[in-house]
Amino acid sequence: MDDNECLPDVASNGGAVPLPDAGPASPGRLTAEETARYVVTAAVWAPSVHNTQPWRFTAVRQQISLHADAARQLRVADPDGREMLISCGAALFTARLALRSLGFVPETDVLPDPGQPLLVARVSWPRRAASTEFEQALFGQVRQRRTHRGGFDPVPLPPGLLAALRESAARYGAMLRIVADDGRRAALAAAVEEAERTQRLDGERTRELARWAPAPGSPRTDGVPPDSYPARAEHTDPDFPGRDFAHGHGWGLPPLSTARWPRSAGVAALLTTARDRPADWINAGQALQRILLTAATSGAATALNTQPLEFGRLRESIRTGLSDGAYPQMVLRFGAVIQAAASVRRPPDDVLSTGGSEDDSTGEG
Ligand SMILES: Cc1cc2nc3c(=O)[nH]c(=O)nc-3n(C[C@H](O)[C@H](O)[C@H](O)COP(=O)(O)O)c2cc1C
């Protein structure tokens, strides 16, 4: 598949921000191995469920293979690996965008080997074409973008942004459905609330979440750190409660805003796919990262509330009641807010092996 991202421009406030420790973005001077390192240095900044970073990369000559790391799958919340593959899809999009930032045209083969279901994609870079301003703007947000957890300021989204986000989803065969009607918004919020309540009463689920929610000062480079969520839940109208990462410890950021609560819930949306196969999950992940980066280029923040999609009954009721029978993959909210959240990632050396045979250590089976 030839997948030059050359895209129509949308409103953008971002220039290309070089990735720290990625080295100079000058393709002429990079060896294939240096290119792979540059690409992986960017790709690790993709979003992933609970920041599990469920991926590994192998690079051989001008080809990178992206593998799902099943040891990092959420066995309780995500037994089918759906969220794991959405996360890998987001990393795949970021890897391709990094190649575009170098002026390469990536060629991507998604799930290239039916015998290796954890081999998410192979990406090579046989040709060159200058990157567009929009691609550079998206790339400039790879490290800056943060998941927002809470409410939004009562400010409208920039004109044209929702159309650009819908277009991002469509590029990967997915659909971004804005849940605008008050009744439907309330129904979606109620599903998030019910999932959150059920999750908090379920010992196995709360223990799994706690494993990915390290304490303040932890040296861990994965999981959701306390400086990425508010210490006091920010209520919205309707209320979309966040995940309980602090699990009773009172961890989290002090309130930034003195605005009166409840704050705006923002523009609620569902990212859906017509089918529900692993390839659809990977494409939903590619769409997700393009959506998040596109919003970020316009100065908009995105909150994710995927809790109800981890309960079969709630996911099914959202599918039939709110998304015309299409499969919901993500629950998103867009809005304006000043963000102070931080995040962490494993260093590229922890996830990239170079020089060996491409698929020799998939850890499958
Ligand atoms: C499939 C998927 C599901 C997610 N679900 C939620 C969620 O329900 N609540 C939330 O606060 N963040 C959610 N996130 C965001 C991750 O927690 C976040 O990407 C990760 O902690 C890294 O932080 P960053 O996005 O700020 O870099 C989800 C991300 C993915 C890819």
The ligand as an SDF file (V2000), in Angstrom:
LIG
                    3D

 31 33  0  0  0  0  0  0  0  0999 V2000
   -7.4090    2.2220   23.3720 C   0  0  0  0  0  0  0  0  0  0  0  0
   -7.2030    3.3450   24.3490 C   0  0  0  0  0  0  0  0  0  0  0  0
   -8.1140    3.5310   25.3860 C   0  0  0  0  0  0  0  0  0  0  0  0
   -7.9200    4.5880   26.2880 C   0  0  0  0  0  0  0  0  0  0  0  0
   -8.8760    4.7970   27.2660 N   0  0  0  0  0  0  0  0  0  0  0  0
   -8.7170    5.8330   28.1350 C   0  0  0  0  0  0  0  0  0  0  0  0
   -9.7190    6.1010   29.1400 C   0  0  0  0  0  0  0  0  0  0  0  0
  -10.7540    5.4500   29.2060 O   0  0  0  0  0  0  0  0  0  0  0  0
   -9.4790    7.1080   30.0110 N   0  0  0  0  0  0  0  0  0  0  0  0
   -8.3390    7.8740   29.9470 C   0  0  0  0  0  0  0  0  0  0  0  0
   -8.1690    8.7890   30.7690 O   0  0  0  0  0  0  0  0  0  0  0  0
   -7.3950    7.6590   28.9960 N   0  0  0  0  0  0  0  0  0  0  0  0
   -7.5600    6.6630   28.1000 C   0  0  0  0  0  0  0  0  0  0  0  0
   -6.6180    6.4340   27.1300 N   0  0  0  0  0  0  0  0  0  0  0  0
   -5.4270    7.3130   27.0700 C   0  0  0  0  0  0  0  0  0  0  0  0
   -4.2000    6.6730   27.7000 C   0  0  0  0  0  0  0  0  0  0  0  0
   -4.3500    6.5350   29.0990 O   0  0  0  0  0  0  0  0  0  0  0  0
   -2.9850    7.5470   27.3450 C   0  0  0  0  0  0  0  0  0  0  0  0
   -2.7940    7.5260   25.9570 O   0  0  0  0  0  0  0  0  0  0  0  0
   -1.7010    7.1080   28.0160 C   0  0  0  0  0  0  0  0  0  0  0  0
   -1.8160    7.2120   29.4290 O   0  0  0  0  0  0  0  0  0  0  0  0
   -0.5010    7.9540   27.5560 C   0  0  0  0  0  0  0  0  0  0  0  0
   -0.7070    9.3200   27.8680 O   0  0  0  0  0  0  0  0  0  0  0  0
   -0.7500   10.4410   26.7270 P   0  0  0  0  0  0  0  0  0  0  0  0
   -1.8640   10.0930   25.7820 O   0  0  0  0  0  0  0  0  0  0  0  0
   -1.0120   11.7260   27.4810 O   0  0  0  0  0  0  0  0  0  0  0  0
    0.5670   10.4460   26.0450 O   0  0  0  0  0  0  0  0  0  0  0  0
   -6.7870    5.4140   26.1880 C   0  0  0  0  0  0  0  0  0  0  0  0
   -5.8780    5.2300   25.1360 C   0  0  0  0  0  0  0  0  0  0  0  0
   -6.0870    4.2210   24.2060 C   0  0  0  0  0  0  0  0  0  0  0  0
   -5.1210    4.0570   23.0560 C   0  0  0  0  0  0  0  0  0  0  0  0
  1  2  1  0
  2  3  1  0
  2 30  2  0
  3  4  2  0
  4  5  1  0
  4 28  1  0
  5  6  2  0
  6  7  1  0
  6 13  1  0
  7  8  2  0
  7  9  1  0
  9 10  1  0
 10 11  2  0
 10 12  1  0
 12 13  2  0
 13 14  1  0
 14 15  1  0
 14 28  1  0
 15 16  1  0
 16 17  1  0
 16 18  1  0
 18 19  1  0
 18 20  1  0
 20 21  1  0
 20 22  1  0
 22 23  1  0
 23 24  1  0
 24 25  2  0
 24 26  1  0
 24 27  1  0
 28 29  2  0
 29 30  1  0
 30 31  1  0
M  END
$$$$
